[in-house]
Amino acid sequence: MYNHSTDLNYLSVNEAANEILEHVSQILDVNTVYIAKKEDGYVNVMETYNREEHLLGANVKVDYEETYCQFVIETGGKVFTSTNMSQDPIAKNIELPPDIQIQAFMGTIIYDKEHKEFGTLCVMDQKPREFTEKEAGFLRSVGKVFGYIISLDQMQQRVDMLSVPIVPVTEGVVVLPLIGIVNEDRSNHLLETILQRIYQKNVDYFILDLSGLVSFDDLFTNHLSDIIKALELMGVTPVLTGVRPDMAMSHLSQDPMYKNLRITRNLEQALKKVGLSLIKDH
């Protein structure tokens, strides 16, 4: 019996491709299936599945004019098929390695949620064959599934960006207001994003405002300690503000690391700690 419990339960397009491409190969009886992203002037082959012969690897960048993906994209949304690409006049100017002769080929465009061309989903084989309309329809449907996953992936990336709103106050001073619930995934993303921002910008003081947190547990305390240690290792002075009573009563207050840390009740006091002050404009 087929298990539906994990249908479309993928965290990214790469994770989905690992499983889906193999199924496409089996159903269409082709050797190679791959998903490629169209970039400026080239195609990035993100994931591939080779059933027997290794025709194409993953994480490969190829000039756009040297790929069969260009013919797929130029169809304007139709499924492109060829019985034998090695003899197809449309591909006469494309040179492949001598040991690779692609004959059967079929591809469909993958669109994101804004109906922009993301890339292509293609199948190919070293044996010539014709693809039926039913098979072409199946590949187009799988392409739409990838489009759905890609849209979710893009949306999650935007949410992740918004979940770490690092705000520059003045030269050398930034504020990160933490709002809502911080789970393990968000904590890991926090640390990664903070370190990237510190590396890219000249930051002297990093103010973490905890007043907007909805939940707070020992796991977050551990991650907070990792963030503070990482900031100090990079020569940045961390400042905590908005520490609520329940936070102060947690084992956060028992950690010797926090004894020498700059902690204030609110953002205004935190800014004063770093030599800044708010002035009302009358």
DRENDO-1510 file (C-alpha; in Angstrom, 1 decimal, always signed):
<recs>
REC; n; res; u; v; w
REC; 1; MET; +0.0; +0.0; +0.0 .
REC; 2; TYR; +1.3; +3.5; -0.9 .
REC; 3; ASN; +2.0; +5.7; +2.1 .
REC; 4; HIS; +0.6; +9.2; +1.6 .
REC; 5; SER; +1.9; +10.6; +4.9 .
REC; 6; THR; +5.0; +12.2; +3.5 .
REC; 7; ASP; +3.6; +13.5; +0.2 .
REC; 8; LEU; +5.2; +16.8; -0.7 .
REC; 9; ASN; +6.8; +17.0; +2.7 .
REC; 10; TYR; +10.0; +18.5; +1.4 .
REC; 11; LEU; +12.0; +21.3; +2.8 .
REC; 12; SER; +13.5; +22.4; -0.5 .
REC; 13; VAL; +13.5; +21.7; -4.2 .
REC; 14; ASN; +16.8; +19.8; -3.9 .
REC; 15; GLU; +15.3; +17.5; -1.3 .
REC; 16; ALA; +12.3; +16.9; -3.4 .
REC; 17; ALA; +14.4; +16.2; -6.5 .
REC; 18; ASN; +16.3; +13.4; -4.7 .
REC; 19; GLU; +13.1; +11.3; -4.6 .
REC; 20; ILE; +11.0; +12.6; -7.5 .
REC; 21; LEU; +13.6; +12.3; -10.3 .
REC; 22; GLU; +14.1; +8.6; -9.6 .
REC; 23; HIS; +10.3; +8.0; -9.9 .
REC; 24; VAL; +10.2; +9.9; -13.2 .
REC; 25; SER; +13.0; +7.8; -14.5 .
REC; 26; GLN; +11.1; +4.6; -13.6 .
REC; 27; ILE; +7.7; +5.7; -15.0 .
REC; 28; LEU; +9.0; +7.1; -18.3 .
REC; 29; ASP; +11.7; +4.4; -18.6 .
REC; 30; VAL; +14.5; +6.8; -19.3 .
REC; 31; ASN; +18.1; +6.7; -18.0 .
REC; 32; THR; +18.6; +10.3; -16.9 .
REC; 33; VAL; +16.3; +12.9; -15.4 .
REC; 34; TYR; +17.5; +16.3; -14.2 .
REC; 35; ILE; +16.3; +19.7; -13.0 .
REC; 36; ALA; +18.1; +22.8; -14.0 .
REC; 37; LYS; +17.9; +26.5; -13.0 .
REC; 38; LYS; +18.2; +29.1; -15.7 .
REC; 39; GLU; +20.7; +31.8; -14.7 .
REC; 40; ASP; +22.1; +34.8; -16.6 .
REC; 41; GLY; +23.9; +33.3; -19.5 .
REC; 42; TYR; +24.1; +29.8; -18.2 .
REC; 43; VAL; +22.2; +26.9; -16.8 .
REC; 44; ASN; +22.8; +25.4; -13.3 .
REC; 45; VAL; +22.1; +21.7; -13.2 .
REC; 46; MET; +20.8; +21.4; -9.6 .
REC; 47; GLU; +20.0; +17.7; -9.3 .
REC; 48; THR; +20.2; +14.6; -11.5 .
REC; 49; TYR; +19.3; +11.0; -11.5 .
REC; 50; ASN; +21.1; +8.5; -13.7 .
REC; 51; ARG; +19.7; +5.0; -13.6 .
REC; 52; GLU; +22.5; +3.2; -15.4 .
REC; 53; GLU; +24.8; +5.2; -17.6 .
REC; 54; HIS; +26.2; +8.4; -16.0 .
REC; 55; LEU; +25.2; +11.0; -18.6 .
REC; 56; LEU; +25.0; +14.1; -16.5 .
REC; 57; GLY; +26.2; +15.1; -13.0 .
REC; 58; ALA; +24.7; +17.5; -10.5 .
REC; 59; ASN; +26.0; +21.0; -9.5 .
REC; 60; VAL; +27.2; +21.6; -13.1 .
REC; 61; LYS; +27.1; +25.0; -14.8 .
REC; 62; VAL; +26.8; +25.0; -18.6 .
REC; 63; ASP; +26.6; +27.9; -21.0 .
REC; 64; TYR; +23.0; +28.5; -22.0 .
REC; 65; GLU; +23.8; +28.1; -25.7 .
REC; 66; GLU; +25.4; +24.7; -25.1 .
REC; 67; THR; +22.4; +23.1; -23.4 .
REC; 68; TYR; +19.3; +21.4; -24.6 .
REC; 69; CYS; +17.4; +23.5; -22.0 .
REC; 70; GLN; +17.3; +26.4; -24.5 .
REC; 71; PHE; +15.1; +24.4; -26.8 .
REC; 72; VAL; +12.7; +23.7; -23.9 .
REC; 73; ILE; +12.5; +27.3; -22.8 .
REC; 74; GLU; +12.0; +28.5; -26.4 .
REC; 75; THR; +8.8; +26.4; -26.7 .
REC; 76; GLY; +7.0; +29.1; -24.6 .
REC; 77; GLY; +5.4; +26.6; -22.2 .
REC; 78; LYS; +4.9; +23.5; -24.4 .
REC; 79; VAL; +6.7; +20.2; -23.8 .
REC; 80; PHE; +9.7; +19.9; -26.1 .
REC; 81; THR; +10.4; +16.4; -27.4 .
REC; 82; SER; +12.9; +14.8; -29.8 .
REC; 83; THR; +13.2; +11.2; -30.9 .
REC; 84; ASN; +17.0; +11.5; -31.6 .
REC; 85; MET; +18.8; +14.7; -30.6 .
REC; 86; SER; +22.0; +13.5; -32.1 .
REC; 87; GLN; +20.4; +13.7; -35.5 .
REC; 88; ASP; +18.0; +16.6; -34.8 .
REC; 89; PRO; +18.9; +19.7; -36.9 .
REC; 90; ILE; +17.9; +22.0; -34.1 .
REC; 91; ALA; +20.9; +20.7; -32.0 .
REC; 92; LYS; +23.5; +20.5; -34.7 .
REC; 93; ASN; +25.7; +23.3; -33.1 .
REC; 94; ILE; +25.8; +21.7; -29.7 .
REC; 95; GLU; +28.9; +19.6; -29.1 .
REC; 96; LEU; +28.8; +16.9; -26.4 .
REC; 97; PRO; +31.7; +14.7; -25.2 .
REC; 98; PRO; +32.4; +11.9; -27.7 .
REC; 99; ASP; +31.3; +9.2; -25.2 .
REC; 100; ILE; +27.9; +10.8; -24.7 .
REC; 101; GLN; +25.3; +10.5; -27.4 .
REC; 102; ILE; +21.9; +11.8; -26.4 .
REC; 103; GLN; +19.0; +10.5; -28.5 .
REC; 104; ALA; +15.6; +10.5; -26.8 .
REC; 105; PHE; +15.0; +13.9; -25.1 .
REC; 106; MET; +12.0; +15.6; -23.5 .
REC; 107; GLY; +11.7; +18.7; -21.3 .
REC; 108; THR; +9.2; +21.1; -19.8 .
REC; 109; ILE; +9.6; +24.6; -18.3 .
REC; 110; ILE; +9.3; +25.1; -14.5 .
REC; 111; TYR; +7.6; +28.3; -13.4 .
REC; 112; ASP; +7.6; +29.8; -10.0 .
REC; 113; LYS; +4.5; +31.3; -8.3 .
REC; 114; GLU; +4.9; +34.6; -10.2 .
REC; 115; HIS; +4.9; +32.6; -13.5 .
REC; 116; LYS; +8.5; +33.4; -14.1 .
REC; 117; GLU; +10.8; +30.9; -15.7 .
REC; 118; PHE; +12.7; +29.1; -13.0 .
REC; 119; GLY; +14.3; +26.5; -15.2 .
REC; 120; THR; +13.6; +23.1; -16.8 .
REC; 121; LEU; +12.8; +19.5; -15.9 .
REC; 122; CYS; +14.3; +17.2; -18.6 .
REC; 123; VAL; +14.7; +13.5; -19.4 .
REC; 124; MET; +17.1; +11.9; -21.8 .
REC; 125; ASP; +18.3; +8.5; -22.9 .
REC; 126; GLN; +21.0; +7.1; -25.2 .
REC; 127; LYS; +18.4; +5.1; -27.1 .
REC; 128; PRO; +16.0; +6.7; -29.6 .
REC; 129; ARG; +12.3; +6.6; -28.8 .
REC; 130; GLU; +9.1; +8.6; -29.2 .
REC; 131; PHE; +7.3; +10.1; -26.2 .
REC; 132; THR; +3.5; +9.9; -26.2 .
REC; 133; GLU; +1.2; +12.8; -25.3 .
REC; 134; LYS; +0.4; +11.1; -22.1 .
REC; 135; GLU; +4.1; +10.9; -21.1 .
REC; 136; ALA; +4.5; +14.6; -22.1 .
REC; 137; GLY; +1.5; +15.5; -19.9 .
REC; 138; PHE; +3.0; +13.5; -17.0 .
REC; 139; LEU; +6.3; +15.4; -17.3 .
REC; 140; ARG; +4.4; +18.7; -17.4 .
REC; 141; SER; +2.5; +17.8; -14.2 .
REC; 142; VAL; +5.7; +16.9; -12.4 .
REC; 143; GLY; +7.1; +20.2; -13.5 .
REC; 144; LYS; +4.2; +22.0; -11.9 .
REC; 145; VAL; +4.8; +20.1; -8.7 .
REC; 146; PHE; +8.4; +21.3; -8.7 .
REC; 147; GLY; +7.1; +24.8; -9.4 .
REC; 148; TYR; +4.9; +24.6; -6.3 .
REC; 149; ILE; +7.8; +23.4; -4.2 .
REC; 150; ILE; +10.0; +26.1; -5.6 .
REC; 151; SER; +7.4; +28.8; -4.7 .
REC; 152; LEU; +7.2; +27.5; -1.2 .
REC; 153; ASP; +11.0; +27.5; -1.0 .
REC; 154; GLN; +11.2; +31.1; -2.3 .
REC; 155; MET; +8.5; +32.1; +0.2 .
REC; 156; GLN; +10.3; +30.5; +3.1 .
REC; 157; GLN; +13.5; +32.3; +2.1 .
REC; 158; ARG; +11.7; +35.6; +2.3 .
REC; 159; VAL; +10.2; +34.7; +5.7 .
REC; 160; ASP; +13.6; +33.8; +6.9 .
REC; 161; MET; +15.0; +37.1; +5.8 .
REC; 162; LEU; +12.2; +38.9; +7.6 .
REC; 163; SER; +12.6; +36.8; +10.7 .
REC; 164; VAL; +16.1; +38.3; +11.3 .
REC; 165; PRO; +15.4; +42.1; +10.9 .
REC; 166; ILE; +18.9; +43.5; +11.7 .
REC; 167; VAL; +18.4; +47.2; +11.8 .
REC; 168; PRO; +21.4; +49.6; +11.4 .
REC; 169; VAL; +21.1; +52.5; +14.0 .
REC; 170; THR; +24.3; +54.4; +13.2 .
REC; 171; GLU; +27.8; +53.5; +12.0 .
REC; 172; GLY; +29.0; +50.5; +13.9 .
REC; 173; VAL; +25.7; +49.9; +15.8 .
REC; 174; VAL; +22.9; +47.5; +14.8 .
REC; 175; VAL; +19.8; +46.3; +16.6 .
REC; 176; LEU; +18.1; +42.9; +16.2 .
REC; 177; PRO; +14.5; +42.9; +17.7 .
REC; 178; LEU; +13.5; +39.2; +18.2 .
REC; 179; ILE; +9.8; +38.8; +17.9 .
REC; 180; GLY; +7.5; +35.8; +18.3 .
REC; 181; ILE; +8.7; +32.2; +18.8 .
REC; 182; VAL; +12.3; +31.2; +18.3 .
REC; 183; ASN; +12.5; +27.4; +17.6 .
REC; 184; GLU; +15.6; +25.4; +16.8 .
REC; 185; ASP; +15.4; +26.0; +13.0 .
REC; 186; ARG; +15.0; +29.8; +13.5 .
REC; 187; SER; +17.8; +29.8; +16.1 .
REC; 188; ASN; +20.2; +28.2; +13.7 .
REC; 189; HIS; +19.2; +30.6; +11.0 .
REC; 190; LEU; +19.7; +33.5; +13.4 .
REC; 191; LEU; +23.3; +32.6; +14.2 .
REC; 192; GLU; +24.2; +32.1; +10.5 .
REC; 193; THR; +22.6; +35.4; +9.4 .
REC; 194; ILE; +24.1; +37.4; +12.3 .
REC; 195; LEU; +27.6; +36.1; +11.5 .
REC; 196; GLN; +27.2; +36.9; +7.8 .
REC; 197; ARG; +26.0; +40.4; +8.5 .
REC; 198; ILE; +28.9; +41.0; +11.0 .
REC; 199; TYR; +31.4; +39.7; +8.4 .
REC; 200; GLN; +30.0; +42.0; +5.7 .
REC; 201; LYS; +29.6; +45.1; +7.8 .
REC; 202; ASN; +31.8; +47.1; +10.2 .
REC; 203; VAL; +29.9; +46.4; +13.4 .
REC; 204; ASP; +31.1; +47.4; +16.9 .
REC; 205; TYR; +27.9; +46.9; +19.0 .
REC; 206; PHE; +25.2; +44.4; +18.4 .
REC; 207; ILE; +22.0; +45.0; +20.4 .
REC; 208; LEU; +19.7; +42.1; +20.9 .
REC; 209; ASP; +16.2; +43.2; +21.9 .
REC; 210; LEU; +14.3; +40.3; +23.6 .
REC; 211; SER; +11.2; +42.1; +24.6 .
REC; 212; GLY; +9.1; +40.8; +21.7 .
REC; 213; LEU; +9.7; +37.1; +22.3 .
REC; 214; VAL; +6.6; +35.0; +22.9 .
REC; 215; SER; +8.3; +31.9; +24.2 .
REC; 216; PHE; +11.6; +31.3; +25.9 .
REC; 217; ASP; +13.2; +28.0; +26.9 .
REC; 218; ASP; +16.5; +26.5; +27.8 .
REC; 219; LEU; +17.2; +25.5; +24.2 .
REC; 220; PHE; +17.0; +29.2; +23.1 .
REC; 221; THR; +19.2; +30.1; +26.1 .
REC; 222; ASN; +21.8; +27.8; +24.7 .
REC; 223; HIS; +21.5; +29.3; +21.2 .
REC; 224; LEU; +21.7; +32.8; +22.7 .
REC; 225; SER; +24.9; +31.9; +24.5 .
REC; 226; ASP; +26.3; +30.7; +21.1 .
REC; 227; ILE; +25.4; +33.9; +19.5 .
REC; 228; ILE; +27.0; +36.0; +22.2 .
REC; 229; LYS; +30.2; +34.0; +22.1 .
REC; 230; ALA; +30.4; +34.2; +18.3 .
REC; 231; LEU; +29.9; +38.0; +18.5 .
REC; 232; GLU; +32.7; +38.4; +21.0 .
REC; 233; LEU; +35.0; +36.1; +19.0 .
REC; 234; MET; +34.5; +38.5; +16.1 .
REC; 235; GLY; +35.3; +41.5; +18.1 .
REC; 236; VAL; +31.8; +42.8; +18.5 .
REC; 237; THR; +30.3; +43.9; +21.8 .
REC; 238; PRO; +26.9; +42.3; +22.4 .
REC; 239; VAL; +24.2; +44.2; +24.4 .
REC; 240; LEU; +21.0; +42.5; +25.7 .
REC; 241; THR; +17.8; +44.5; +26.3 .
REC; 242; GLY; +14.2; +43.7; +27.0 .
REC; 243; VAL; +15.0; +40.8; +29.4 .
REC; 244; ARG; +11.7; +39.8; +31.0 .
REC; 245; PRO; +11.4; +38.6; +34.6 .
REC; 246; ASP; +10.9; +34.9; +33.5 .
REC; 247; MET; +14.1; +35.2; +31.5 .
REC; 248; ALA; +16.0; +36.6; +34.4 .
REC; 249; MET; +14.8; +33.7; +36.6 .
REC; 250; SER; +15.9; +31.1; +34.2 .
REC; 251; HIS; +19.3; +29.5; +34.2 .
REC; 252; LEU; +20.4; +32.5; +31.9 .
REC; 253; SER; +21.1; +34.4; +35.1 .
REC; 254; GLN; +23.2; +31.5; +36.4 .
REC; 255; ASP; +25.5; +31.4; +33.4 .
REC; 256; PRO; +28.8; +33.2; +34.4 .
REC; 257; MET; +29.1; +34.5; +30.8 .
REC; 258; TYR; +26.2; +36.9; +31.5 .
REC; 259; LYS; +27.8; +38.5; +34.5 .
REC; 260; ASN; +30.1; +40.7; +32.5 .
REC; 261; LEU; +27.5; +41.2; +29.6 .
REC; 262; ARG; +25.9; +44.6; +29.0 .
REC; 263; ILE; +22.2; +44.1; +29.9 .
REC; 264; THR; +19.6; +46.9; +29.9 .
REC; 265; ARG; +15.9; +47.2; +30.6 .
REC; 266; ASN; +14.9; +48.8; +27.3 .
REC; 267; LEU; +16.3; +49.9; +23.9 .
REC; 268; GLU; +16.8; +53.5; +25.0 .
REC; 269; GLN; +19.1; +52.4; +27.8 .
REC; 270; ALA; +20.9; +50.1; +25.5 .
REC; 271; LEU; +21.7; +52.9; +23.1 .
REC; 272; LYS; +23.0; +55.0; +26.0 .
REC; 273; LYS; +25.3; +52.0; +26.9 .
REC; 274; VAL; +26.9; +52.3; +23.5 .
REC; 275; GLY; +27.2; +56.2; +23.7 .
REC; 276; LEU; +24.0; +57.2; +21.8 .
REC; 277; SER; +20.9; +59.0; +23.0 .
REC; 278; LEU; +17.4; +59.7; +21.7 .
REC; 279; ILE; +16.6; +63.4; +21.2 .
REC; 280; LYS; +13.0; +64.5; +20.7 .
REC; 281; ASP; +12.4; +66.8; +17.7 .
REC; 282; HIS; +10.1; +69.6; +19.1 .
</recs>
